[in-house]
Amino acid sequence: MILRSICRKCSRPLAEDEDVANMKSPINELYKKKRHTCPHCGEKQKEMEFQKPTSFREGKVELTTEEVRQRLEMMSDDDAAKMKIKGGRPEWFILTILPVPPVTVRPSITLETGERSEDDLTHKLVDVVRINERLRKNLEIGAPDFIIADIWELLQYHVSTLMSNEISTLPPARHRSGRALKTLMQRLGKKEGRFRGNLSGKRVNFSARTVISPDPYISINEIGVPMEIAKELTVPIKVNKNNIDELKKIILNGSDTHPGANYVIRQDGIRKKVTSENKKDIVEEINAGYIVERHLMDGDITIMNRQPSLHRMSMMAHKARIMPFRTIRLNLAVTIPYNADFDGDEMNLHVPQTEEAQTEAQMLMLVEKNIRSPRYGRPIIACKHDHITGSYLLTKDDTRFTAAEAAKMLFLIGIEDYPIKDEYSGKELLSYILPKDLNVEIKTSTGEYLPEYEYAVIKNGALKRGVIDDNALGEKKAKLIDVIERTYGPDTAAKFIDNSTRLALETITNHGFSIAISDLDLSTHAKNKIESVISEYHSTANKMIKDYRAGKLEKTSGLSSETTLENKILQMGGMVTNEASEIISKDMPMNSVVTMAITGARGSFVNITQMCGLVGQESLEGERISRGYVNRTLSHFEQGDMSLTPKGFVSNNYRKGLHPFEFFFDAMNSRENLMDKSLHTRHSGYMERRLINALQDLRVEYDGTVRDSKNHIIQFVAGEDGIDPAKSDAGEVSMEMAARL
């Protein structure tokens, strides 16, 4: 681009000085303009062509490297500045001296056989030196030009492949074994390169990884760490006069079942491994100033992470709790932000090494500090599944406990001071874990189906009426957790989550909760009603198809008659499913399946309808199924048949079983969902990475502005409204906050 922008004789820009000064990007604009004569010396210009990777042709003559460099050398500093060439002289693009990286960049290794193996870069540099030496000798003996040209080209090849061994027009340089060498560019780029592989993300010490399993009885702020891991990961403690006795005791007591220490570090930096043989000597030796690397113990701050880390709650701080066995134990309520389940997921555990890191993790990253999501400003660490069912069963009007049962349940959550009675209601037990001056009214999800439970009313810390369900405790809603966190702070909210989940699980365990096929039984009357709805749909659809064929179907504006027909049939299919759903919800008794659906614990009436009513219309890409054979979905149907069954309407349910055709259409729909899920995961991962790259150096300064690493202001008010959603009420700001802003 520079060669095409400057004169071939005087190396001045191919435009008047004032024109160059007015250009936004002189090299780009001059490159596109193609002036035929130089305005400064009048020299006629020739067509310049770049041939990848390193040749330049002017007219029909190939320019040598020296000629190119001479032209660039002739450019004045003023012209270079006018053309906005920054960071050095233009001729520096052509190397006359090749910098050789030091051996630390290209270390040689000794193989098991004892022979030395050199790094790829060293191999490449050897090629450059060898060919350069050959060129020097040939020049000295006055070899013919064509030999010099060949060696020159070979030297250029070696230098090019030293820079990058993936140049499209060049064959890659290979190892004796035939493997392509990894040179400078390959070390830096891509996922495994220096930036992404070794700087942004890297393997680190003091980290562990294992499978996770559930433990509903540890706090959300805790993590169950296997003893095996605790003995491998250490925390450095500096010895002083206050802790020396305690550290000596730890070193001496270290055993298979007790925490000890792995190393001590003397003041001069020498590390000593602690073994059962030498621990007595080490205890005698340690003094103020030594560092003891002790095993992980209960209460130590650790950082947990589950990949893919897509938002900031994918990495949170937990307090260690050393436990037997070999899995990391996690509270159920914390699985939501980590998006974790227990079907074999693994998680990473990191132990911060400095006091500053430990303090920061505890103050900013502790689970209780991240109860509220920065995405929607509502609790993301909340109850799920059995917690919701248990809370509903606990707070129902007719739930009663004997004094013994109540004592056991309250003792479980650490409440020992309560009035003694013969009988307790579930509402009373829940009230013991609520803050004493809490007043709130919550619209319940159960209220949609059971009007007597429409509102849960809490007055002065006592649940007066209604039930506690998904709206009060569930993720994204959690009105009760939300109010407690906002009013009483994160520590009270964390304690409430711990206690309410334990109470709920104890309730559901004692109550007994299981599902039988008979939970999906419908009365004959309901079955007949659903059958008649389906047959009515069939006859209406057939009538519409008849009208369409006769050209009598009323068209929707802007749509063809076929599209109108398809849309109407699809719409009616949805209405049939809804009708069946209503019939079922009126007919089914309050059993386990219905309890889960109405409280919002798991599933909905749509799932129940598919299990015991009908599956409904299967769709692909939002339309009735139409792909398959020519003019029909399967070879079993007539060509051009537009009725319901050939187009994927499933009138059976899962309990009764599907017809083979229906099963096939259902599998098509399921496969589409499966494909969508895997594609979306990939896309969202890539988008996340792009966002992180774009925003990684932005920070909110103390004056409320958002700035980048150069201290340029990106936003005058963070988020353009100054609200931190993680400290807001569902993104809304309180009056006090507004006044401060």
N, C-alpha and C positions, 0 to 999 in steps of 0.2 A: 504493500500500500504506500509506503514511503517512497519507494523507487518510482512508482507511477505518479506521485505527487510532486516530484522535483525534476529539474532540468537535467538531461543526460550529460551536459557539458559544464554548466556553472553551478549545479546543485542548489539553485535557488528555487523557492516554491513557484509552481506554474500558475501564478496569479499576481495581480498588483498587490503591494504591501497593505494598502488600506482595505482591499477586499479580504485578504487573509485575516486581518485584525477583526473584521466584522463577522467572520465565520464562527459558528458554535463549535463545530468539530472539523477543523481544517483538513486533516488527513482524509476523513470520510468524503468530504465534499469535493476535494481536488481529485480523489481517486475515481469518483463517479463522473467528473466533468470531462476528462480526457482532452486537454489542450494540445493542439498540433504544433504550435511554436512557442518558444519561451519568451515571455514579455520583457525579460531582462537582457538576454544576449541574442535573441532572435534565432537560436538554434532550432532546427526542425526536430520534432520528437518522433520516436518510433514506437510501435506497439510493444508493450511490455507484457510478458506472459509468465505466470508462475507454474512450474511443473513440480508436483509433489514428489518427494518431500523436500528437496533442497536445490532445485535448478531454476534459473531465471533465463528466459530467452528474450532477446531484444531484436525485433524483426525476425531474421532467420539465424541469428548468431547467439550462441549460448554464452552468457556472461560468466567469467570466472569469479571465484570468491573474492580474489584480490580487487577485481574491478568494482564489485559491489561495495566492498569496504571503502575503497578510495572515494567513491561517490558520496558515501555517508560521511566520511571524514571531512570532505570539502564543505559540508553544511556548516554555516556559522552558528554560534551559540544563540544569537538573536533569532535566526530563522527557526532553529529547533524550538525555542521558547514560543515563537509565534504559532508554530504548528502544534503546540501543546504536547510536545514530547517531554515527559517528566521523568525524573529519577536517574538521569544519566545521558550520556551521548548516544546518538543513534547507532554509531559504528560498533557499540558494545554488544549489539545483537549478533555480531559475528565474532566467535571466539578466536583469539590468537594464542591464548594461554588456557589450558584446561585445568580447572581446579581439581585436585585429587583429594577425596574425602579421607580423613584419618582412619587408621585401622580400627578404632572403636566403633566406627560406623559399619565396618565390614569385617567382623571378627572371624578368625579361622577356628574350626573345631577339630578335635581329635576324635576319630571314630573308634568304635570298640576294637577294631582290628589293629589299632595303633597308628594307622596312617592319617595324615592331616588332610582336611577337606576345606578348601577355600570358599569364601562367600562369592555369590554371583557377581557382585560389583567388582571384586578383585579380578575375577576371570575376564571381565569386560575391559578393565583398565590394562590388564596384561596384553590383551589384543591391541588396544590403542597404542601402547608403548612399543610393542613389537613392530607394528606396521609403520609407525612413525620413524622408527630406527631404520627400517628398510627404505623408506622414502629418502631419508637423509643420505644413506649410502649411495642410492641410485643417483641422487642429485650430484653427489661428489664425483662419481665416476662418469658423469655426463651421459646417462642412459637416454635412449630415444624418447621423444615426447609421448608416444602412445603408451609406453610402459609407465612413465611418470603419471600420466592421466589415469591409468588403471589403479595404480597404488593410491593416488590422491582420492579416487572414488571410494576405494576400500576403506581408507582412513575416515572419510566422511560417513560411511556406513557404520563403522564401529562407534564413532562419536554419537551418531544419531541413535543407535540402539542402546548406548550407555544412558542416554537421556530417557528414551522410552522404547520398550521392546514390543510395542503393539502398534506401530505405524502401519496404516493400511496398505501402503504401496511397497513396503519393504518386507522381505522374509525375516521372521524373527531369528535372533541369534540363539543357538541351542547349545546345551551341555553335551558332553560326550554321550550321555545316556539317551539323548534325543529330547530331553525336557527343555522347554523354552526358558531362558533366563529371566529372573525377576529383576529389572533394573530400577533406576530412580523413580520414574513415574508410577510404576506398579507398586512401589513401597508406600506411596502416599495416597493413591486413590482408592476408590471402592470401599466396601464394608470392612474388609480385613486390613485396610491400609493404616498408615500411621495415625491419621486424624480420627477416623471412626473406631479403629480397632485398638489403638493404644492410648489415645488422649481423651476423647469424649467418653468412651466406655472402655474399661479395662479389667483384667483380673486383679484382684487385690488380696492382701493378707487379711487375717482376722475376719474371714467370712466363712459361712457354712451354708450348705444347701441340702435339704431333705424333703421327704413327702410330708404333707400336712394332714392332720386329722382333728376332728372336732372335740372340744372340751367345754361344755356349757357352764362349768362351775368355776373357770378362772375368769378374772376380770377382763373387760375389753382392753384395759391398759396393760395387760400382762401377755406374756408369750411363754408357752411351755417348751423349755429347751432340754433336749436329751443330755443325760450325764456325759455321754461320749463326746458330744460337741463342747459342753462346758469345760471339759478337761483339756481340750485342744485350743480353744479360744481364750486369750488372756487379756487382762486389763492391767496396764502399768501403774503401779502405785509408788510414789516417791516416799522413801522412809524419812520420818521425822520423829522427834522425841515423843509425840503424842500417839503415833500409831505403831511404833517399833515392836511393842510387846504383842500386839494383835497379829502383826505380820509374821512374827516368829512362830506364834501358835499355828497360824495357817500353814506355814512351811512344814512344821513338824507333823501336823495332823493329816496332811495330804495322803489320800489312799484311794482305792478303787471306788469307795462310796463317799469319801469326804473331799471337799475342794481343797486344793493345795496350791503349789506354784510350779511353773515350768522352768523359769530362768530367773537369775538375779543379775543385774548389770552394775558393775563397780563404777566409781566416779570416773575412772580413766576409760570407760567405755567397753571394758572386757566383759563378755557374757559368760555366765557359768550355768550349766544345766543342773537342775535340782533332781537328784536321784535318791532312792531310799537309802543308798550307802552313804552319800555325802551330805544329807540334809542337816545332820547335827553339826557338822563342821561349818556349813554355810550360816546356820543360825548364830553360831559363835562369832562369825566374821562380820555379818551385816551391821551397818552403822548408818547414821543420818547421812543422806546424800545418795545412798544406794537406791536402785529402782528394783522393785519386786514385781515380776510379771505373774500375777496370781490368776487362778482359774476364774471363770465366770461364776458369779454367785447370785443368789436371790436378790432382786432389787436393782441389779446393774441395768443401765440403760442400753438397749440394743435397737438397731434399726431393721425393720422387716420390709421386704420388697417382693412383689409378685410381678413377673413379666407376662404380657407386655405392659410396661408402665405407661398408662395413657393419660393419667391426670395426677395431681400432686398427692392424692390419697393412696396412690399405688406404692407409696413409701412412707411408712409412719414409724414412730418410736414406741417401743413397748418395754416394760420392765421384765427382766428375765425371771423365770421361775424354773429352777432345775428339777427335772422329773426323770423317772426311769423310762426305759424303752427307747425306740429309735426314731420317733417322728416328732415334728414340731406341733405342739397343741395350740389351737386357735379358738377364740370365742366365736360362736355363730354370728353374732351381730356385726363382727368386723369383716365378715366375708364379703359384704356388699361392696364397700369401696375397693377392695382388692379384686373383686369379681372372681373370687375363689370358690371352688367346691372340693369335695373330698373324694373325687373319683380317680385320684392319683396325681393331683396337682403338686408341684414342688414349689418351695419358696426359699428366698435367700435371707440370711441373717447376717448383719454386720455389727461389729462392736467398735464404737467410736473410741479412739485411743487417747485423745487429749481431754483435759478437764473442760476446756472451752467447747469442744465438739459435743461432749456429753451434756453440758449445760444447755447448749443451743438445741440439741435434739429434744431434751426434756421440756424446754420452754415453748418451742415452736412446733415440734413434730409429734408430741405425745398424742395418742389416739383421742383422748377426751377433747383436745384442742381442735380436732378436725371433725367433730360430730356434724357440723353444718357444712353442706357442700358449697364450694365457690361457684358451682354452675347454676343452681337454682335457689340457694339461700334457705333450704330446708334440710332437716336431718337426713344424712345418708347412712349414718351408723344407727341402725334401728332394728326393731324386732322383725322376724320373718317366720313363715310357715307355722311350726308348732307353737312358737311363742304367742302368735296371734290367736290360734285356736284355744290355747291354754288360758289366755287372758279373758277370752269370751266365756269359757266354761267357768272360770273363777268368779266373774262378776255378774253372771246371770242371776235373776231375782231369787230363784229357788236353790241356789248353791249354799249348802250349810256344812259346817265342820264341827266335829266334837272338840272338846278342850284338848285332848291328846293330839289329834290331827293338827289343830291350829298351832300347838306348842312346837311340834316337829317342824312345821313349815316356817314359823317365825324364827326359830332357832337357826334354821338353814341360812337365813339372810341376816343373822346377827342381831335380831331384835329380842331382847330379854325382858324389857320393861313394858308390860301391857296389862290392861285390866283383866282379872280372872273371871271367866264366865263358864257356863255349861256348854254354850253353843255360840258359834261365830258365823256370820255370813261372809261369803267371799268378798263382798264389797268392803267389809270392815278390814279384812286382812290386807287388801290392796291399799286401803287408806293409811295403814301404818307406814308405808314407804313413801307417801306423798309429803311434800313440804307442808308444814302446819297451817300456813296462811294462804295456801293456793286456792284461787277462785277461777274456774274456767268452765265454759260450756262448749261441748264438742258435738258436731253433727256426725253421727256414726254411719258406717257403710251398711251395717246390719239393719238400720232403720228403713232402708228401701223395701225390705221384705217383712220386717217385724215392726210395725208402727209404734208399738209400746217402747221400743228401744231407740227411738229416733234421735234423742239427744242424751249424751252422757254429761251429767251435771256434777261438778266438784265444788263444794262450798267449804271454806276454812279447812282445806286438806282432807276432806272426807267425801268419798264418792256417794252421792245421795241417790241418784237414779241413772238408769241406762247401763250400757256395757262398754267395756274397753276393747276395741277391735282395730282393724287395719288403719282407720282414719286417725286413731289416737297414737298408735305405735309403729305403723308400717313405714317403710322407706318412701321418701318424697312427700309423705303427708305428715305422719308423726306429730300431730298437733300438740299432744301432751308433752312429748320430749322437747318439742320446739319451745313451748311456753316455759318449761322448767329451765332449759338451757339459757334462754334469754333473760329470765328473771333472776335465777339463782346461780348462774355460772356453770361452766363446763364440768367442774368436779362433781357438783350435785347431780347434773344430768347423767354423767357416767355411772355414778352410784345407783341412780334410778334404773338405768338400763340393766345393770348387773342384777339388781334385786328383782325387777319386774320379770326378767327372763327366767330367773331361778324359780320364782313363785309360779309362773305359768307352766314351766316344765314339770314342777312337782305336782301341780294340779292335774295336768294331762296324764301324768304317769299313774297317779292314784285313781283317777277317774276311769282310766282305760280308754283307748281310742284306737279303733282299727276299722278297716273297710272290708265289707263283704260284697260279693256280686249282688246279693239281695238288696243292697242299698240302692241299686239301680232298677228295682222292680217298679213297674207302672201298673195302675189299675186297668182293667179291660176297657173301661169307659174312655180313659185317656188315650190308650192305644188306638181305639176305634176313631177317636177325634183326629189323631195325627194321620191315620190312614186316609180319612176323608179329605183332609187338607191336601195331602199329596195327590190323591186322585183328581181333586178339583184343579190342582196346578197342571196336571197332565192334560186334562181336557181343555183348559183355557189356552195352554201353550199350543195344542194341536189346532184349536180354532184360529189362533193368531197366525199360525203357519199357513193354514188354508186361505185366510184372507190375503196374506202376503203373496201366495202363488196366484191368487185371482186378481191381484193388483188393487185390492180394496183397503189395504192397511194404511192408516193415516200416518203420513210421514212427519218426523220432527224436522223443523227447519234446519238446513245446513247438513243434514245427514241423509245417506241413501236409505232406501226402504229396508235393505238387508241389515244395515247397522241399527236402524230403528228397532227392527224385530229382535235382534240379538240383545240390545240394551234392555228392552222391555222384559224379555224372558229372564235375563240375568237379575234384573230388579225384583221380579216376582219371586225368583229363587231365594233371594235374601229375605223377602217377606215371609215365605213359607217357613224358613228356619226360625225366624223370630216368633211366628205363631206357635210352632212346635215348642219352642223354648218357654213361651208363656203357659202353654197347656201343662208342661212338665213341672214348672215352678209352682203351679197351683195344686198339682196332684201329689207331689212327693212329700213325705213326712220329714220332720227335722232329724235326719240321720247324719252320720259323719260326713258324707260327701257334700250334702247341702250346707252343713255347718261351715265347712271350709270355703265353699263358694260364696256364701252371703257375708261371712266375716272378712273376706278379702285375704284369707290365709293362703289359699292356693286355688287356681282354677276359677271357672265361672260357669254360668248356666249354659254357655255355648258348648263347653267341653262335655257337660252332662247330657246335653241334647244329642251330641254326636255319639255318645256311648249308649243311650237308651232310646233315642227318638229316630233321627235320621242324620246322615253325614252332610247331606246338602249338595249344592252345586260345586264341583271341582273346577278350578280355573287355571289357565296358563296365561301369563302376561296380562292379567286383568280381564280376559275374555273366556267364553266357554271353550272347551277343548275342541280344536278343529284339525290339528295336524295328525298325520298318520299315513294312510293309504290315499290313493287318488279319489278325491271327492267323498271320502268317508274316513272315520277315525280308525276303525278296525275292519278287517275283511268279513266280519260276521254281519255287518249291517249293509243295508241297501245304499247304493250311491245316491248322494244328494239328500239323504234323510236328515231333516233338521230337528227332529223331535228330541225329547229330553235325554233318554238313555244313551243314544249314540254320541251325545255331546257332553257326556261326563256328569250327568245328574245321578247322585247316589241316594236311593230312597231307603236303603237299609241302614242299620246302625252297627257299631263295632261289637256290641254285645251279641247281637243275633248273628253277625258275620256278613261279609260282603260277597256279592256275586263276583266271579272272576273278572268280568269286564269292569265292574265298579272298583275292584281291588287294583286293577291296572291303572285306571284313571287316578285313583287316590295316590298311587305310587308316583305317577307323573307329577302331581301337585307337590308331593313331599320332596321329590328330587329338585324341583325348582327352588323350593325354600332352602334346601341344603346348599345348592349352588350359590344362591344369593348370599347366604351367610358367609361362605368362605370367600367370595369375591369382595363383599363389603369389609370383611376383616382386613383383607390385604390393602384395599384402598384407604381405609381409615388409618391403618398403620403408616402408610406413605404420607398421607395428609398431615398426620400428627408430626412426623419427622420434618416435613417442610415448615410447619408452623413453628416448631421448636427452633429450627435453624434461623427462621426470620426474626424470632422474638428473643433469642437467647441472651442478647446483651442489653435488653431493656430493664430498667428498674424504676421504682417509684422513689423519688428523693423525699427528704424531710419537708420540702416546701410544697409537696403534693403534685409536682410535675413528674411526667414520665420522661426519662432521658436515656440515650444510648451510651455506648462506651466512650464516645467522643464528647459527651456532655451536651449533645445537641438535644433541644427540647422536642419530643415527639408529640406529647399532649400536654396542654397546660393544666388540665385536671385529669387525674387518673381515671381511665374508663369513660371520660367525658361527663361523669356525674359524681365522681369522688366516692362512690359507694363500693365497699368491699362486700360482695354478696355473702361471703363466709361469715360476716359479722352483721348481716342485715336480717330483716324479717321478710323472707322470700323476695329479696331484691328491693323492697321498699325501705325508705329511710325514716327514722323517727324524727320528731320535731326538734329534739335537742341536737341531733346530728345535722339536720338542715340548718339550724341556727349557727352551728360551728362552721359549716361550709360557707 
